[in-house]
Amino acid sequence: MESISQSELVERLSSIFPLFRAEWLADTENSFPSTSLHWVYQSLLPWVSSVELSAKQLKALALLLNAEVAAGGLRENAVGTCFLEHCRQVGLARRLSPLLSAAAKSRLHA
């Protein structure tokens, strides 16, 4: 189980969504500092659900989500509880589901 840092996750997401970096900086500018991966997904979910995603971005996001679930541990917990469980609520589940692994799909339950 390989861990990643919060900044590495932000970099990976920013490579898919270049505009997310500005959202992340705005979200963290006046907040109590946290190094959790959960916080990144809490910032990403409302942002990504409000922008138009290209097919390429959606596929890249699904690959990242699948990898995070497969990694287990904190990575799986963060993406599961702070992103995947809420995809239905923000209208992303329908578009993401066909691209997700069985393990990641099983977390689309909220």
C-alpha positions in Angstrom: 0.0 0.0 0.0 1.8 3.1 -1.3 0.9 6.4 0.2 0.8 9.8 -1.6 1.0 13.3 -0.2 -1.8 15.8 -0.4 0.3 17.9 -2.8 1.0 14.9 -5.0 -2.8 14.3 -5.3 -3.4 17.9 -6.1 -0.7 17.7 -8.8 -2.3 14.6 -10.3 -5.8 16.2 -10.3 -4.4 19.5 -11.7 -2.8 17.6 -14.6 -6.4 16.4 -15.5 -8.1 19.6 -14.6 -5.7 22.6 -14.8 -8.3 25.0 -13.5 -8.7 22.9 -10.3 -5.4 24.3 -9.0 -7.0 27.8 -8.6 -10.0 26.3 -6.8 -7.7 24.4 -4.5 -5.7 27.5 -3.7 -8.9 29.5 -3.0 -10.3 26.7 -0.8 -7.1 26.4 1.3 -6.2 30.1 1.4 -8.2 31.0 4.5 -8.7 27.6 6.0 -7.1 25.7 8.9 -4.3 23.8 7.3 -4.9 20.1 6.8 -2.7 17.6 5.1 -5.4 15.0 4.5 -6.3 13.5 1.2 -9.9 13.7 2.3 -9.8 17.5 2.1 -8.6 17.4 -1.5 -11.6 15.3 -2.5 -14.0 17.5 -0.5 -12.7 20.4 -2.6 -12.7 18.5 -5.9 -16.2 17.1 -5.8 -18.3 20.3 -5.8 -15.9 21.9 -8.3 -15.8 19.0 -10.7 -19.6 18.6 -10.6 -20.0 22.3 -11.7 -17.7 22.2 -14.8 -18.1 20.7 -18.2 -15.9 17.6 -18.4 -14.5 16.4 -21.6 -14.6 12.7 -22.4 -10.8 12.7 -22.0 -11.0 14.3 -18.6 -13.7 12.0 -17.4 -11.7 8.9 -18.5 -8.5 10.3 -16.8 -10.5 11.0 -13.6 -12.0 7.4 -13.6 -8.5 6.0 -14.0 -7.3 8.0 -11.0 -10.3 7.0 -8.9 -9.8 3.3 -9.8 -6.1 3.5 -8.8 -6.9 5.2 -5.5 -9.5 2.6 -4.6 -7.1 -0.2 -5.6 -4.3 1.4 -3.4 -6.4 0.7 -0.3 -5.8 2.3 3.1 -6.1 6.1 3.5 -6.2 6.6 -0.3 -9.2 4.3 -0.7 -10.9 5.7 2.3 -10.5 9.3 1.2 -11.7 8.8 -2.4 -14.5 6.5 -1.2 -15.9 8.6 1.6 -15.3 12.1 0.2 -15.9 11.6 -3.5 -17.4 8.4 -4.8 -20.1 8.0 -2.1 -21.4 11.5 -3.1 -21.2 11.2 -6.9 -24.9 10.4 -7.2 -25.8 13.5 -5.2 -24.0 15.8 -7.6 -24.9 14.0 -10.8 -21.6 12.4 -11.7 -22.3 8.7 -11.0 -24.1 8.1 -14.3 -21.2 9.4 -16.4 -18.5 7.9 -14.3 -19.9 4.5 -13.5 -19.2 2.9 -17.0 -15.5 3.9 -16.6 -15.0 2.7 -13.0 -13.6 -0.7 -11.8 -16.0 -3.0 -9.9 -14.3 -2.0 -6.7 -14.7 1.7 -7.3 -18.3 1.3 -8.5 -19.2 -0.5 -5.3 -18.5 2.8 -3.5 -21.1 4.7 -5.5 -23.8 4.0 -2.9 -24.8 7.2 -1.2 
